[in-house]
Amino acid sequence: MAGKRHSAEMDRRDFIHGRWPVGAEDHASASVEIASILVQARPERLDDVAQAIEAMPGTQIFSRDPRGKLVVVIEAAETGAIGSALNDISLMPHVLTAALVFHGTDEA
């Protein structure tokens, strides 16, 4: 089949610019992205940071340390939501660092 492209194939330029082909087969196998993030916050403002993170959709505080550390678990169905959440958390007041520790995809 020279010259004819399969519908699931992707153009190199589309790939570079983050444009993914969406077909009926993509909707049948929905997936969920899961990530864990280690957050270091100012210890005296840990409760404020934890409340702000828990207010975000799909987030949960898995563990906390009174010295200012939080382990945050994020679940998202949309591509790019994990990165956006990580950026939002790292820009929060009183957050010193936010680092992605794990990222995986779970097929639903």
Steps between C-alpha positions, in 0.01 A plus 500: 500500500758751395377855503198422719518571874320305767260719703688418823832623356618842601666771303839598645402868520176412681700296750747782564215745561304265726213435262378142543258323265166430663298210367225271620761252626644769728167546680447128552817461707490792740801542725573680822831667575631461853789691654660559836666827587727579793430851628723691740320790666580736783428292812307780669266524197464126431128491584427790263689334217333163565154658492576681174626180337201294618268762348641420156304242298644148503752561777547324831758539776638150547751582773632798691797579719486787752835623367315626191483200267190373320456203270223590255322252273332636187260319266399655168320380189635770270844511347700785645296535821780353712749756371254782555432386856873474570551855373205630703633337817855626449369858459292493819598735781722336764597209271877473473521208255269257324660200328341229290594164654283261299282523191309215342197421291233256608278361227135508605 
